[in-house]
């Protein structure tokens, strides 16, 4: 069960292209975001050319959390992007659509696995409007508070003499 306050359904289009290297047969790349949840089954071929095939990879929901509004706001102030995450599978199709997020730090965190495909795509205008309204409603500015050090008592930092156990004369 998700604790997100809002969800935005989106679909993802992925292109498979012939690789220009001998070590790979194909490259996979998310190329666009569709607003809403199309009724098309996942991994349906949308177009086919000599060296490229375009697939509808499926749909997911962009989840919006109140605690991440500062990240969404920074994203909206920049280039309004969404991060699409594809995770490798051991079957066909070779990738699974895992996540679409508007949080740049969350998108970046998916790159740590090394095998995921993470692509930044332009955010559709109506998704941008929904996220901007969410930020306007839920963002709370937190003031930065610098912590002050407490001064230590010099005698507390001094070397202590080891205590001796009176029963056997050993130091503890």
DOKOL-424597 format. One record per residue (C-alpha): x, y, z. Coordinates in steps of 0.05 Angstrom, whole numbers, padded with zeros to 5 digits, always signed. Example, Ala and Ser with C-alpha at 12.3 -4.5 7.8 and 13.67 -1.06 7.14 Angstrom:
+00246-00090+00156;+00273-00021+00143;
//
This chain:
+00000+00000+00000;+00028+00067-00021;+00031+00128+00025;+00031+00175-00035;-00019+00232-00030;-00029+00235-00106;-00017+00189-00165;-00013+00208-00238;-00021+00150-00288;+00027+00153-00347;+00049+00106-00403;+00119+00099-00430;+00143+00088-00502;+00210+00052-00511;+00253+00045-00573;+00296-00016-00589;+00350+00000-00639;+00404-00041-00672;+00468-00030-00633;+00530-00002-00667;+00576-00049-00630;+00593-00122-00635;+00581-00134-00560;+00507-00116-00561;+00451-00135-00608;+00403-00079-00589;+00399-00016-00546;+00336+00001-00507;+00316+00072-00492;+00252+00105-00464;+00233+00159-00513;+00167+00189-00491;+00115+00195-00436;+00041+00187-00450;-00009+00220-00403;-00061+00173-00376;-00064+00097-00379;-00075+00072-00450;-00115+00007-00458;-00059-00022-00501;-00025-00082-00471;+00047-00073-00447;+00101-00086-00498;+00056-00076-00558;+00094-00056-00621;+00075+00014-00642;+00120+00021-00703;+00173-00019-00738;+00229+00004-00783;+00290-00029-00812;+00335-00017-00752;+00286+00005-00697;+00222-00019-00664;+00180+00025-00619;+00141-00007-00562;+00089+00015-00513;+00125-00010-00450;+00066-00004-00403;+00039+00044-00352;+00056+00063-00280;+00034+00117-00233;+00078+00177-00214;+00071+00179-00139;+00073+00247-00104;+00094+00253-00031;+00087+00313+00015;+00158+00303+00041;+00188+00309-00029;+00157+00375-00050;+00223+00413-00047;+00251+00364-00099;+00190+00372-00144;+00195+00448-00137;+00268+00447-00158;+00251+00402-00217;+00195+00449-00239;+00242+00509-00233;+00292+00474-00279;+00274+00436-00342;+00211+00397-00318;+00235+00326-00327;+00210+00256-00309;+00257+00198-00297;+00238+00131-00328;+00267+00067-00298;+00271+00001-00336;+00298-00059-00299;+00327-00120-00335;+00289-00186-00332;+00311-00256-00348;+00254-00266-00397;+00223-00233-00458;+00214-00174-00460;+00284-00162-00431;+00262-00101-00390;+00206-00085-00341;+00179-00015-00331;+00191-00003-00257;+00182+00071-00242;+00169+00140-00269;+00186+00195-00220;+00188+00271-00217;+00239+00269-00160;+00309+00279-00188;+00343+00246-00129;+00299+00185-00132;+00312+00179-00207;+00387+00183-00194;+00383+00130-00139;+00360+00079-00190;+00425+00087-00229;+00465+00057-00171;+00445-00014-00190;+00485-00006-00255;+00440-00052-00296;+00378-00008-00296;+00363+00038-00354;+00346+00107-00326;+00327+00160-00376;+00306+00232-00364;+00249+00254-00409;+00211+00319-00417;+00150+00324-00371;+00084+00333-00408;+00052+00401-00395;-00011+00374-00359;+00033+00330-00313;+00075+00392-00298;+00011+00430-00280;-00013+00374-00233;+00055+00372-00198;+00058+00448-00192;-00012+00447-00159;+00011+00392-00112;+00073+00432-00091;+00031+00495-00081;-00017+00457-00036;+00031+00415+00005;+00099+00449+00007;+00122+00474+00075;+00187+00513+00075;+00234+00488+00129;+00282+00539+00157;+00354+00516+00162;+00377+00515+00234;+00452+00512+00246;+00467+00471+00308;+00514+00502+00358;+00568+00463+00393;+00566+00458+00467;+00630+00476+00501;+00660+00418+00537;+00688+00424+00607;+00764+00418+00603;+00767+00375+00666;+00719+00326+00634;+00767+00316+00577;+00827+00304+00623;+00860+00237+00630;+00830+00194+00684;+00869+00150+00731;+00850+00076+00724;+00811+00048+00781;+00838-00012+00819;+00798-00070+00843;+00811-00074+00917;+00799-00149+00921;+00855-00172+00876;+00894-00107+00861;+00882-00108+00786;+00865-00046+00747;+00798-00041+00713;
//
